[in-house]
Amino acid sequence: MKNIFTRIFLFTLLVLVAGAFTSCKHKGFKKADEGYYYKFYVQNEDSLPVQDGDLVLIMHTLRTVDSVIMSVYPMQLLIREPLFEGDLYTALCTMHKGDSATFIMNIDSFAYYYFHDDNFMPELKEREIYLDIKVDELMPAAEFEKMRAEQEAAYNAEMERLRLAEDSILNDYIMKNKIKATPTESGLIYIKKKSGTGVKAENGKLVSVHYTGKFLDGEVFDSSEGKEPIQIVLGKGSVIPGWEEGIALMREGEKGLLILPSKIAYAERGAGNVIPPYTPIMFDVELIKVEDAPAEAPAAMPDGAEMAE
């Protein structure tokens, strides 16, 4: 009987010690049903609550219990369905505009879903992450959807304006420069500037080319001048269609001008921040060499001639 009471006493003591350790470890924090811990500093229950579909601007710090991983900075988030039980979206949905709080979450789940890293900070013994968050701004879902629809409509209208303007821009250039060359079926205009007497370029051949890419107003956006000529294998789809078609018209040693409507250049996508959508462009090109392609063809391409996927 004495042994039974001793065991009960030791078990009770163990439970109390474990409870005291947990309380000390997360002192001042409450535990949510989803498993994370939280502590609010400011609560504005009369303010707009964070809900699914809302767009929120938060100021946040990502840290461990004793060191900062990312200091305070703003981040815009579109509230969505939770990625895992007790995730950041779940925590944010307990807040209102103007609220500030700290959330303690499991670092492994957090890193896996948000950083796609299964081994985030392996040196950290306590596998917990602290998020100090303040909800600065909040746009309700309905208002956000309205704004997004208006932006999409404005974008589509601008794309249509550029599409309709392209033909006029291209025709004006042709007329002002008295270009007589007949466009191919694709719209390519090729103007030979110097005849070549070497091997003719064709699909499957490795070609070395010097080029200068320009807008129709003459502004240069890319060039191989002062560099090694670039090499491509024709017919592999590694460059824009206008390059494939235009260079295949040339012979080794030839120089010419390729004038490309956007449909055989970068079309509605454009090229990064360099070439806008629906923009006709041109290339001064010199075909330096034509040779058989090696088994492993070079991948180097000019910025102005890369295939828009």
N, C-alpha and C positions, 0 to 999 in steps of 0.2 A: 504493500500500500504506500509506504514511504517513497519507493522508487517511482510510482505513478505520479504522486504529487510533485516530486522533484522534476520529472519530465514535463509536466504541465507548466510548472513555474519557469523552467528554462525556455520552453516554447513561447510562453507569454512574453518573457523578457526579450527574446529574439525579435518577436513581432514589434514590440515597443521601440527597440533600438533601431530596427529597419525603418519604422515610421518616423522616428525622430531624425534619422539621417536624410530621408526624403524631404521632410519639412524644412530642414536646415539648408539642403541643397537648393530648393526652390522657394526660399523664404520670401514671403510677400506676394507670391504668385498663386493663382488658382489653376486648377486642372480642368480643361474642357472635356466633354464626353468623348471627343474625337482623339484625345490623347496628348494634345499639346498643352503647354502652360502659358498663362497670359497675365499681364498686369496693365491696367489702364491708368493713365495719368490725367487725361482730359476726356470726358465723355459728354457729347452733345446729343442727348436722346431726342431732342426736339428738332434736330437738323436732319438733312437728307440721309437715309440709310444707304449703305453700299449694297447693291443687289446685282444679280446675274445680268450681264449685258451692259452694265454701266461702264463708262470710261472714267478712270480715276487718276489723279496726279498725286503721287505720294513722295514724301521725303523719307529716306530710309538709310539706316546703317546696318550692315551685315557684320556680325562679330561673334566671337566666342565669349565665354564668361570673363576672360581677362585680356583679350586682344582684338583689335579691329581688323576685319578682312577687307571690307569696303566702307569708306567713310560716307558721311551724309551726302546724298545727291538726289536730284529729282528723277522719277521714273514714271512713265505713263503706262497704265495697264488697262486692258479690256477684261473685265471680270467674266470668267467662264466657269464651266463645270469643273469641280475639283479633279486634280490629277491623281490624288491619293487621299486617303482618309486623314483629315486634319492638316491639309496643305495650306499654302499661302492664301489661296482664294477663299477657302473656308474661313480662315482667320479674318480676312478683310471684310467678309460679309457680316461680321459681328460689330463693325465700326460704322461711324457716321462721319459726314463732312466736318472737319475740324478736330476729330478725335486724334489722340496719340496714345500709343501703347507699346509694350514689348511682348513679343511672342517667342517662346522657346520650343524648337521643333527638333525632330531627329535629323541629324546631319546627313545620314546615309540616304534616306528617302528624298530629302531636299536636294542633295547634290545629283542624285540619279535622274530626277525628273526635270530639274531646272538647269543643271550644268552638264547633264549627260556624262557624268563621271562617277564610275563605281568605286573609285579610290581617292575621294576628295579629302585632302588633309589627313593622311594616314597617321601622322604624328599626334593627332588630337586624341587624348585618352577619353575624355568625356564626350561621347558622340552626340553633341547637341549644338545647335546653331541658334543665335539670338538675333531677332529682327526688331530694331527700334523703328517704329513706323508712325508717321503723321499723315493723315489724309488732308491734303491741301485743297484740292479741287475735285468736284464730282459732276459728271454730266450723265443724267439719267439715260437709260437704254433707249427710250423713245426719241429723245432729243439727239442722241448720238446717231441713231439710224437715219433720222431726218438729215443731219449734217452730212453723213456719208453719202446718202442718195443725191444730195445737192452737189457735192464734190464730184461724184461719178458723172452726173449729168453735165457739169461744167467741163470735165475732162473730155468726155465724148464729143461735146460741141467743139472744143478746141481741136481735137483730132480730125473732125470732119472739115473744119476750116482749113487746116494744113493740107489735108488730102485734096480738097478742091482747088487750093492755091498752087499746088505743085505744077500742074500742067502749064499754067500761065507763066510761072517763074522759068520753067524749062524752055517754053516757046519764046519768051522774051530774050533769053540768052542766045538761042539759036539765031533769032532775027538780028540782034545787035551785032553779033559776031559773024554774020553772013555765012553761016555754016551750010554747006551744000550736001554733006554726006547723008546718005539715006539710012535711017534707023533700021536695025534688024527687027525681026518679029518680036523680040523681047523688049525693044525700045533702046537697046544699046546703040550709041553712035561712036564709031571708031574713025579717028582721023590719023592717017599715017604721016609722020613727020620726017622719018628717015627710013629708007628701005633696008631690009636685011637680006643677006645672001646665004645665010647659014641654014641649019636644020630647022624645019618647021615644028612649032610646038604642037603637041597633040596629047590627048588623054593617056595617062599612064607614064608620061615622061616627067623627069625631074627638071624643073626650070629654075634658073636663077634670074631674079628681077630686081632692078632699081626702080623706085617709084617715088612720087610726091602726090599725096592726096590733098585735094583742095575743094572748097565750096565754089559755087558758080561765081561768087564775087571775087575770087582769087585768094581768099584767106586759106593758108595752109593749116591742115589739122594733123598731118602726119607725114613723115618722109624718111627714106633710107639714106638720104644724103649724108656723106661723111661716115657711113657705116658699111659693113659688108652687105652685099645684095642678099635679099631673102630668098629662100628656096621652098618650093612647094611641088607637090606631085599633082598634076592636073587631073581632074575627073574624080578626085577623092572627096569632094565636098568640104575641103578644109578652109576654103575662102568663099567670099560672097559670089553669087552666080555671075555677076557682071565681070568679075576677074576671070573666072573659069572660061567664059565665052570670049572675052576680049583677048586674052593672052593666046588662046588657041587660034586666033587669026594672024598671029605674028610669026616671024622667022628670027632666028638667032642674029643679033646685031641690030634689029629693028627698034625704032623709037616711035611712039605714038601717044595719042590722047584718047582715053576712055571716058565718055560722058555717060553716066548711069542714072536713069530714073530710079526712084527709091525702091520700086518693086524688085529690082535686081541688085539692090544695095542693102539698106537696113530697114526698108518698109516702115510699118507703123511702130516698130519697136525702137528705132534709132539705135545709137551706140553709146551707152552710158551718158555722161554729161557732155560728150564731144559732138555727136551728130544727132540733131533733133529728129523726131519721127517725120516721115514723108518728105525727106530732104534729098533732092537730086545732088549728086556729087561727081567729081571727075578726078582722074588719075593721069599724070604724066608717067609713062612707063617705058623702060628700056629692057628689052629681053637680052640678057647677057649671055646665057648659055642654055642649051637643051641637051640633055643626056638621059641615058637609061636610069630608071629609079633603082636605088639599092633596095635590099630586102627590108631594111628598117629605114623608112623615109623620114627626113627631118620634119619636126613639128613646128619649127619657127615660122611665124606669120607676122605680117605688118598689122599694127593696131587698126589701121584704116581698112584692112581687107579681110579681117576675120569673119568667118561665117556666123551670121546672126541665127542662132538656133530657134 
